[in-house]
């Protein structure tokens, strides 16, 4: 298994994590939920990485795979007025990752990252490692401390609805 930029980034920071490969289904309706099912993980602790634009500026949101992103809450979390999903091609160019394999760690360009606070008190979460079919298990406090490539990570009250 090739080391992704996200894996290399975390290793360079001395962050402890485990790798969890799974069979990626490109036809899955919800990639995060499919990953959770493939690995036998709790969907609320299997996080998806979503690239957004807040007032035209890029940002990254990390939320439980069984939740939907609230653009109103995203805008508020990043102190903006309006938020929208980033187009897939733009997200891939900005991060260096393919959609379905975007990680909040080791992106080509530093962007602010917000992780939903509801998962910050648990012992371990699973986040994409930067490759389709590969998650990493990490303590949320370690994920927050690591940040992105020079980007700040924060735990915010809620980014999702439901």
N, C-alpha and C positions, 0 to 999 in steps of 0.2 A: 504494500500500500504506500503510495507516494505521500510524502509530507506536504501538506497544503501550506499556503502562506499563513493561514490562521493557526495551524499547528506549530509552525516555526516561530510565529510571533509569541504564542503562549510559552513555548519552550525557552525563548530568549528572555522572558520575564520571570522564569523559574516557577511558573504556575503549574500546579498539580492537576492533571485531568486524565481521563481514560478515553480510549477510542472505541467506537461501537459501529462497525460496518453492518449494513443491511442491504437487501435487494431493493434498489430504487425502482419504483414503478412510474414511468413517465406519463402514464395515462391516469394516474390517481387524481381524483377530484380535489383532495386536500392532502398535499404532500406531508405536512406535519403529522396529521392523523394517521396516514399510511405508515410513516416512519415509526410512530409510537406502537402501532399494531404489529409491525414487523419485528420489533424488538421486545414486545411485551411490556412496554412502559406506560405509565399513567399519562394520558394526553395533556392533562393540566400542568405536567412537569416537563413535557417535551415542547420546547419553545420554537417558534418560527421567527425568522428574521425578515422584516419587511422594510423596504426602502421607500421613503416618502420625501415629499418636498413641502417645506413649511415656508410660506411667503416666498416661494421660488428657490429656497436654499435646501440642499440635501440633508437628510437626517436618517437615522436607523432606529427602528422600533423592534423590540424583542418581547413577544407576548406568548402566552400559552397557546398551543396549537388548536385547542378546542374553543377559542374565543375569536371574535371579530374585532378589527381595529375600528375605533371611533375617531374619525378625523377631527371632530370638535375637541376631543380630549388630547389628541396629538398636538394640535395647534396650541392649546393651552400649555401642554408640557414643555414645548419648545419656545414659549413666550411669543407666539405668532398669532396672526389673525385667521389664516386659512391654511389647510393642509390637504394634500392629495397624494394618492399613490404615485410613485415614480414609474414612468414607462419601463417595461422590462429591458429593452435594449440600452436605455440610459443607465439603469441600475447595474447591468452587466459591465458596461464600459467604466463606470465609476468605481465599482468594487473589484473588478478583475475576476469575479466569480460568475457562474451561470445561475440563472434563476432555478430554484430548487436545490441549490447548493451554496447560497449566500450565507456567509458567516459574519458576525459582527466584529470578528478579530482578523487582523491582517489585510484589510482592504487596501487597494491601491491608493485611495485618497482618504484622508482623515475626515470623518464626519461625527457630529455628536450622536451618542447612542443613549437611548432610554430603555431600561428594562422594567417591566411592570412589577411594582413593589409587592404584589400578592405572592410572588414566587421567591422573594428575597429572604424569607425566613425559613425556607426549607433547607435540608442538608445537601441535596444534589438536584441539578436540573440537567437536561440534555439539550444541546444547541448544535446547529450545523457546524461542522468542522471546516467547511470550505470546499466541499466536494459532494456531488449528488451521491447518496448512499453511504454517508459517513457522518455520524453524530459524535460529539464529545460530551462526556459526563464531567461536570464541574460544579464546585460549590458556588452558589450565587455571589457570595462576598468576594471570591476570587475573580469571578467574571467582571464584577464591578470595579475591582481594584486594577485589573489588567487594562481596561479601556480598549480602544481600537488602536489604529495606527496614529498615535498622537491625539486621537479624539477622546473626549471625556465621556465617561459612562456615569449615569445616574439612575437610581431607582425612583420611579415616579409612582404616585398613588394609583392611577389607573390609566391605561392607554386603550383598553378594550371595553366593549359593552358585554353585558350578560355574564 
